[in-house]
Amino acid sequence: MRLPILLVLFSLFLCPFSFATVKWSLSTADAISGKGVLTEGKAIFASYNGKVYAVNTTNGIATWTYDSGGKIILEPVLASIGILAVANSEGKLSILSVSDGNVLFESGFGKPPLSLAAGGERVYLATEGNVSAYSLNGTLLWNSPFFPPIGQIGYAEGEIFFTSGSKLNALDAANGSVEWAADADDSFLSRPVRHLGAVYFGAIDGKLYSIDAAFGRVRWAYPTRGWVMSTPLVTSDAIYFGSNDGYFYSVSPSGTLRFRHFTSEGAWTKPEIYENAGRQVVVFGTNEGKVYGLDSQTGNERWAFSSYGKPTSTTRSGNAFIFGTSTGRIYSLVPSPICSFTKPSPLETVGNFPSEIEGKSSADTGISRVEVRANKGDWILAQGTENWNADVDFSPFDSGAVTVECRTRDNAGNLEEGEYSFLLLIKSDTAQLKEMYISSPSEVDPKKAFNISARDNEGKELRRVTFSIEGVNRTSDSPLEVTLGKSGIVPVSIHKPGYDPVSFTVNGRGGGEALFAAAAIILLLAIALLYFFVIRKRKK
């Protein structure tokens, strides 16, 4: 008996019951300043509180912190192997050791920084009207004046790129000499990226630019309807970026649209891409606090996660994505299993009645179930898997904010635990019932089937609707197929919690009249035949 028991224990060790979608999270005192640096098993983030946090990527424990003495609004950069650079708003450049956070060098540059970058064993810093280069020991190597505003600096192959005065500038990183300047609008948060002979960046005129890296010629400019703040992700097949117009875009290397995905809020973060089950997934965050994973070819949503605060750009560590938020929290997120909400919208009003909650769910091994709960109450089993829905009764809750959470269990038995994707709604005792839109014929053949449809204000068929026909109730998803089975006026009423009830009538006509007409014709024919035979008999 001992061998089977050992085998069972060994299998439990290999196949744990649960798997946390949020592996860990760490709260800091203020907003996180952009994308973190991933190196030596650490995720290193800067904060508006002036501190730098080095967090163990496995367990989320801070291994060291450094206090710069001033607000940090720019993300840290890896200046060389084992060396980190940070600039604070007091005008101090700090060169730190990645291993322990010790200060290798500190230097004052006197002005609030606008951009920080590194490459080629140098640190590049932009202030109002100037771009400078420093060695790793803090020595000023060169300083060049440029028209403000100066955008984010990108480094590649011994050159730096940035916008100023409605031009994209290319400088020799060794001495600061200008190689070319291309006519293009200014960028703000979008950092220029060089790839295969072109430089890509987003600008405040709502365009993503592609500039020839050798001569500074504009190859193309793809227009959106909002500022392009996102640093683009560039691959050999596509360019991915977000816009303030509420869409995430993918264009081809020639500048033609591949897809766009509606996100409702601006996407400022730099996308990340990974491969999952033979398909590539592109990951990015939006200003409404969501991190999305889209199919890189079609733009279809694979998964989404709601974070507490606006997320920064992500860095990937194994199967996890690590990012910070505007609320000061750092997450390590594993996108399988995972669920998210699609309806209702955040901060939408709910009342003293059940409301339908909808969402999506994703898992590498497939999904066995999805559950939802409100204000840490009991979990409710949702209907559906990849696309799910559930009725949540908000009548027990007081007026004010209500937090709805969802969790997913995959087919391997892994269950989301710890922190869950959430939706914040507002409960109001005076919330108005929604309007239900009905589609039904007014007259029907009593013996033929017809449909009664109940839709919401978006034209979507409603689920779990109660149809009352002559006092007989049937609960079904709309549309409902009905056969009256009798002639005459038939009363119909339709009810769904959260919606105003609707009553109307359907007239059963055609079936009985047709039968009566047929009987009348048969009777007339019979009379005619009888008359014919009687007349013939009398004549004989």
N, C-alpha and C positions, 0 to 999 in steps of 0.2 A: 504493500500500500504506500510505502514511502516514495517510490519512484514516481507514480502519478502525481502525488502532491507536489514534489519538486518540479515536475514538468509544468504544472499549473502555475506555481509561483514564478517560474522562469518566464512563462508566456506573459504573465501580468507585468513583469519587469520590462519586457520588450514592447508590450502593447498597452500603455497606460490608458486608463478609462477616459481621461479628459485631457484637453489641450487648450491652453489659454490663447485666444486670439491676441489679446494684449499681454505680451510676455511680461512686461513690467512698465511702470510709469514712475516718474520722479517729479515732484513738485518743487519749483524754485519760487523765489520771492517776486519775480517780475517777468515781463515778456521776454521770450527767447529771440535773439537777434539773428534770424536767418538760418541758413543751412549749417549743419554741424560738420566737423571734420572727423572722418573715420580712419583711425590708425592705431596700430599696436594694441588691438583689442579694446580700444576706447572710442567712445563717441564724445567729441569735445564741442560744447556749445558756449556761446557768450550770451549774457543777459543784460537787459536794460538796467539792472541793479548794479552793474559795474563788475560783476564777477564772471569768471570763466569756470565751467564745470567739466571735468573729465569723468565720464560715466562708463563703468564696465558694461560692455555690450551684452554679456550673458545674463547678469542679474540686476542691472540697473543701479548698482551701488556706486556712489561718487567716490572715485579713488583719490582725487585731489581737487581743490578749488584755488583760484587765484583772484584776489581783489585788486582791480586796476585803479580804484580810487575815483572813477568817473563813469558816467553812463556809457554803455557800449551799444551802438545801434547798427554796427557793421558786423557781419559774420566773420569768425576767425578764418585764417588761411594757413595751409601747411606750406611753410617757407622752404623746407628741405626735409630730408629724412630725420625724424626725431625733433624737429624744430617748428614751433608755432609762432605766428605773428598776430597781434591784437592791437587795435587802435581805439582809444576812448574819446569821448566828446570833449575832454579837457585838453586835447592836443598831445596825448602821450602815446608813443609807439612802444609796445612791449614785445620782446622776443623771449619765448618760454621754451623750456624743455618739455617735450611730450610725456616723458616717462614719469616725472614727478611734479611738474608745474613750476619748477624753480626758475627764477628770472635770470636769463642769460645777459640781457641788455635792456635798458629803458632809455628812451630819448624823447625829448619834447620837440614838437614841430609847430606849436603855437596857435593853430587854427583847428576848428572842428573838422573832422575828416568827412569826405564825401564818398570815397571809394577806397578799397584795400584789395590788393592782389599780390600774387607771388609767382615766381618762376625763374629758372636759371640762376638759382642761389641769390636772388634779389627780392626785395619787397618794394612794391609800387604803391604810392599813396597820392590820392587826389584831394586837394583842398580848394577853396574858392579861388579860381583863376590860376591854379598851379598843379602840375603833376611832377612828382619827385620819385627818385629811386634811392633805396638804402641798401647797404650791405647787411649781412646777417649779424654784424656786430654793431649796427645802428649808425654807421658812417654814411653821411649824405654823399651819393655818387654823382647825381646831377639833378637839376631843377629846371623845368621849362614852363613858361607862362602860356596859358590858353584862355580863350574866351569862355566865360561861364554861360550856362551851367555845364559842368563836366559830369558825364555819366559814369556808369560802372566800367571798370577796367578789365579787359580780358587779355590773357597771356597765351601765346602759342608760338613755338618754333623761333624763339629769339626776338619776337615782336610783341608789342602791346597795342591794343585797340580800345578806343573810347570815343564818345561823341562830345563835341563842344561847338557852340556857335552854329548849330544846324549842319555840322559836318561830322563824318566818321573819320578819325585820324588813325593812321598807322605809324608807329614810331619804332625805331631801332631801340630795343630794350637795353643795349649796352651803353648808349650815349645820349639817348633822348632825341635824336635827330628825326625830323618828319620825313617819312618815305612817300606818303601820299595822303591826300584828304579828299574824301568823296562827299558829294552833296547829298545829304540825308537829314531827316529831322532828328532832334535830340532824343536820346533815351533817358530813362529815369532809373528803373531797377533792372532792366534787361542788360545782362552782361554779354558783350560780343563773343561769339564762338567761331573759331576757324575750323573748317573741315573740307578736305579735298579741294583746295584752291579757292575757297570762297569764305567770306565772313558773314555770319548771320546775326541779326539782333532785332529787337522790337523797339518801336519809337512812339512818341506821344501823338503822332499824327494818325495812329491806329494801323500802322503798316508793319509787316515783318519784312526786313530788307535782306537781300542777298547781294553782296559786294564782291567783285573780283579781287582776290587777295593780292594779286601781283601789281595791278595798275589802278585800283580804286574805282573801277567802273561799276555803276549800278547794273546788276544783271537782271533783277526784277524786284518788285515790291508788292507783296500780297496785302490787300486792304481788308481791315475789319471795321467794326463800328465803335471801337473803344480803344483807349491806350493799350499798347502791348507792353505790359510790365514784365512778362515772363521771360527768363533766360531760355532760349530754345534748346531742345534736345535734337541733335542732328545725327542721323545715321546715313548709311549709303543709300537707303531706299526712301527715307522720308524725314521731314522736319516736323516736330511737335511743339506746340506753344499754346498759351492761354491768352485771352483778351479780356478787357474790362467790359465788353459787350455781353458777357454771360455765356460765352461759348469757348470750348476747347477745340483747337484746330490741328489738322495734319495736312501738310501740303507736300507735293513731290519735289525732288531737287530742281525741277524746272519751274516751280512756283504755281502749279495747278492744284486745286483742292482735292484731297483724298477723302476727307470726311470732316464734319464738325459735330460736336456733342454739346447739347445744351446743359449748362450747369447752374443757371439762374443768377449766379454771382461771378465776379471777376476771378480769374485764376492767375495769380502772380508768381507761383512757384516754378522752379525748373523741373520738368518731368524726369522720370526715371523709367527704365524699361527692364523687364526680366522675362524669362521663358517659363511657361507653366503648361504641362501636359501637351507639349508640342506646339503651343501657341504663345506668341509674345504679347505681354500685357504692359501697357504704359500707365504709370502712376503719377498723380499730381494732386495738389491741394487747392481748395478754393477759399474765398474770403467768408463764406458762410459756415466754415468749420468742417468741411468734408474732405476726405481723401478718397479719390476715385481710382479704380483700376479698369481700364478700357482695353478691349481687343485692339491691338495696334494696326490691324488691317481694316477693320470695319468700323471702329469707334463704338461698338456695342458695349454697354456697361457689363463688366464681369463681377465687380463688387464695389462697395463703398463703405466708408466708416465715418461716423460722426465724432469729432473730437471736441473737447472743451476748449474752445478758442480757435482762432485762425491758424492753420498749420503752416510751418515753414516747408521749404523743399526737403525731400527725404534723402537719406543715404541708406544703402542696402548692406545688411550684415547677415550673411547666410540666407535664411528664408524669411528674415524680418526686415521691416522698414522702420528706420529710426528718424524721428522728427520732433521739433519743438512746436509750441503754440504761443499765441499772444497772451494766454493766461498764465504762462510760466511753467507749463507742464511739458515734460519730455516723454515721448512714447516709444516703445518698441512694439511694432504691430506685425503680426503674422496673418496674411490674408486668407487663411483656410483653417477651420471654417469661419465664415463671417456673414453678417446680415446687415441690412440698412433699410431706411425708410424712404418711400417715394410719395406717400400721401397719408395725412394732410401735410401742408407746408409748415415749416417751423413757425412757432408763435401764433398759429391759427387758433381761433376761439372754438371751444367745445362747450356743451351745456349739460343739463341734468338728464342725459339720455345716452344710450350706447352710440358710439361713432365708429365707423369702419377705418381701420388702420391697414395700410398696404406697404409692401416692401419687396426687396430682392434678397436672395441669399446665394452663397457660393461655397463650394468645398471641392477639393481635389478628388475625393472619393465619392462624391455625390452626397445628397442631403436626405436624412431620414425624417427630420422634424424641425419645425421652427416654433418658438414660444415667445410670447410678449407679456409684459407686466407694466403696471402703472404705479408710480410712487412706492417702489419696492414691495408691492403686494404679491399675491400669488401669481405664478406663471400660468398663462392661458395658451392652450394649443392652438396654433394658427392653421388655417387651411392652405394647402399648397406647399411647395418647397422652393424652387428657384424663384418663382413669383408667388408670394403668399399674401394672405389677408386675414384679419381677425376683427371681431366686434369687441370693443373695450367700453365698459360702462363707467362713465365719469360721474354719475350721480352721487356716489359715496364721498367724493372729495370736496374739500372746501374751495371757495373761489381763490383764484391765483394760479401760479405756475404748477403744472403737472408734468412730470418726467416719465415718458414711456420708453422702455428698453426692449430690445429683442436679442435672442440668442439662438444659435443653430447647433444641431448635432449632426455630424456627418455619418456616412454609412460604415465607417470604421469605429464608431463609438466615441469619437472625439467631440467634446462639448465646450463651447465658449464658456469661460469662467472669468471671474474678477471684474473687469470693467467691460461694459457693453456699449454697442452703438445705441445712441439715444435720440429722442425727439422731444423737444420742449414745446408744450402746448399751454394755452391759457384757458382755465376753467372759469366760466361766467354763469351765474344763476339766471341771467337775463338773456342768454344766448337765444337767438331766433331759430326756429325750425327752418330747414332748407326746403327749397321747392323741388317737387318731383314732376317730371315731364312724361306724359303718357301718350302712347301711340296705340290706337285701337280703331278698327272699323266700327261705324255706327250701325250698319246693317250687315247681317251675315246669313248664309244658308245654315239653318239649324243642324244639318247633318254633316257639314264640312268643318274641318279644323281651321282655326285662325290663331294669330298671335296677339297677345297683349304685352306691350313693352313699357317698362318704367326706367327712365334714365335720369342722370344728374344734370347739372347745368353745363357740364362739359360734353354731354351727349353720350356718356358711358353707361352701359347697362348696369343696373343696380343688382347687388347680391342679396340673398336672404330676404326677399320681399314677400309679404303676406297678401295673397289675392283672395278676396271674399266674393264669391259668385253665388247669388241667391242664398246668402247666409252660410255657405259651405267654404271653409278656409283651406287654402293650400299655400304652403310656404315653399318658395322656389327662387332660384336665380332667374332674373329677367333675361329673355322674354319667356312668357308662359304660353304653351300651346293649349287651346281651349276648344271644345266642341259643346255647343249649347244643348243640343239634343231635343229642343222644343221650340215652338214658335212663340212669338210675343215679346214683350218688353222684359229684359232681364237686368236687374240691378247689379252693378259691380263696384266694389270699393277696394282700394289698394293702400296698404299701410307698411311703413318701415320706420323704426326708431330714428329720430333726428330729422324726419321729413314731415311736411304737412300731408295728411291723408287726402286722397282724391277719390271722389265718387262720380259715377256716370252710368249710363245704361247702354245696352246693346240690343238692337231689335232683331229677333230671329224671324227672317222673312225669306220666301223663295222655296224652301223645301216643302212646306204644307200646301202653299198655293199651287205649286207644280203638280203635287199629287192630286189636289182637287180638280185642277184643269184636266189632268189625264183621265180621271174618273168620269168627268163630265163628257169628255170626248167619246169615251167608251160607251157611256149611256146613250149619247146621241146616235152613235153607230148602231147600237142595239135596237133603238127605236126605228131607225131608218130601215134596217133589215126586216124588222117585224112588220112594218108598214108595207114594205115591198112584197113580202110573202103573202100578207093578207089581201092586198089588191090583186095579186096574180090569182089567188084562189077564188076570189069573187068573180073575176073575169071568166074563169073556166066554168 
